Amino acid sequence: MTATEDYFEYLKGRSRLGWFYRRYWLYPRLCQFLDGKTLDVGCGIGDFLSHRIDTVGVDINPATVEWCRRRGLDAHQMSPNVLPFRDASFDSAILDNVLEHLADPAELLSQIGRVLRPRGSLVVGVPGRRGYATDLDHKVFYDEATLVSTLAAAGFGLRSLFNMPLRSAWLDVRMRQYCLYGVFERD
């Protein structure tokens, strides 16, 4: 099995509790910050795509893109750091548990800025300490300051920060799904 196929199988192994958490608690919260036509960068197996209408997915993994398409979802293959869309074609974007996989996210963030309309919103989610430690492919750990400075360097201004399911130092080191989210606006 190839690495992309392995990761595809890993994504499909989510628990029912994890699916329930995302569908009824996490995704409704994230959708509050997304307007109009939305781009899901790193859409994986399409859980968010199937939750929110008017959302287009993109991923570098051909197995996950094909899985999404077979489910009738609007998913597209991308080359690393190249989004296959016209300039200013999205009102908002989401980058959920993707940034930490990139040693240098500057090119991808530049591409996201390119495809967002002026004042478009970008929601970025990164894992907490426990979640970060559980995946060997994670390259950069983001705390609040690092997340904000990374997005600022790419031309995104901060609107708000929050943790899911709630802010807790105890959950940060014990719950794999605990994440920090930032809502940013394209300058």
N, C-alpha and C positions, 0 to 999 in steps of 0.2 A: 504494500500500500504506500502511496506517495505521501509526502508531508501535507499537501492540500487535502487529500482524502482523509488522512488521520484527523485533521482539524475539523473537517466537515462532520465526521463521526462524533468527535468530541462535542461539537455544538448541538448535535441531535440528542445527546445524552442528558439534556436538562431534566430536572425533576418536575413533577406535577406542582409541588409547592413553589418552585422557582417560576414556573409558567404562570401560576396564579398570582404571585407577587408582582411580576412584570405586568400582566394584563390588567389587574384591578387596582394596583397601587402606584407602581412606578410610571407606566406609560400615561395614565391620565394626568399625573403631575407634570411630566415632560411636555405633554401636548399643550399645556397652558402657555408655553413660551414659543410655540411654533405657529407661524401664520402661513396661509396660502399653500402654494406648491412647495413641498419640502424635499430635500435630498438627504437620504440616510446613507452616510459614508461608512462602509464596512458593515453592510446590512446582514451579513451572516446568513442564517436560514430563514430570514424574513419575518421574524416575530413582530417587529415594529411595523414593517410594511403591511402586514395583515391587520394591524390594529388601527392604523390611521389612514384614512382615504387621502388621495391627492399627495401621496408620498412615493418617490422614486428611489430605488435602491441601487447601490453600486458596490462592487467588491472585487478584490484581486483574485479570489478563489473561484475557479471555474465550476467546481462541484457545487458550491453554495448558490452561485448564480443560476445554474441549471435547475437546482432544487426549487428555488423561488419561482422561476419561470413555469415549471411544471405545476406549481400551485396557483398559477394565474396572476402572479405578482409582477410588477414592473421593475425588473432588475437588469442591470447592465454590467458587463465585464469592464474592468479598468486596468490599465497598466499602472505599476507603482507611480504614485505622485502625478498622474495625468487623469483628469476627469473628462470623460467624453461628452461634454455638454457645452453649449454656447455661453458666452459671457452674459452675466446678469439674467440667468434663466430660472433662478429659484428665489423664493421669498425668504426661506429659512433653511437651515441644515442642522443635522444632528450627527455627532461623532461620539458614539457611546462605547466605551471600553475599546478604543482603537489607539488613541494617542500614545499610550504606554508601550505599545508594540514597536514604536518608531524611535530609532536612535536620534534622528534629527527630523522633526515634523515640519520644518519651515516650508519645504516645497509643497507638501499636501495642503497646509494652511493657506498658502498663496493661491493654490488652485481653488480652494473653497471660497476664498475672497473673490476670486475672479468670477465664479458662477453665481454668487449671491448678488442680488440687487442692492443698490445703496440702502443703508440702514437695515439690511437683512440681519436676522438673528441667527446665532449659532449656539447650540446647546452642546456642551462637551462634558462627558462623564469619564472619570478615571477611578480605578479601584482604590480602596483603602489599603492599609498595611497588610491585612490577612489575604485579601484578594490578589494583591500585587505579588506576594510571596508564593502563591500557589501555581503560577504559570511560568515555566522556565523561559518562555518567549518574551516576557516583559523586559524592557530595556531601560525605562526611565520611570522613577517614582515621582509623582506630582503631589505636593502639598498645596495649600491655597496660594501661597506666594509664588511658587514655581509655575503653577497653572496660569495665574493672572499675568505674570511677566512673559511667559511663552506666547500667550495669545496677544498681548500688547505689542510684542515685537513683530507680530504678523499683521498688525493693523486692526485689531479687534478691541473695542472698549468693553469693560466689565459693566454689566447691569446688576447681576446678583450671583451669590454663591449659596449653595445649600447641600446638605448631606441626605442620603437616602439609605435606610428608611427614615432616620432622624439623626441629629447630631449626637454622637456618643463615642467617647474615647474607648469605652468598654467594647462596643460593637466593632470599632475600627480594627481591633486586633483579634477578634473572635469570629466575625461573620464575613465569609468570602464575598457575599453580594454587597457589602457595605461600600458605598461610593460617594465621591465628591463630585458635585455638578456645578458647572459655571454656565451662566447665560451671558453671551457676549453679543455685541452689535458691530457690524462692519462699519469702520470709520469712513 
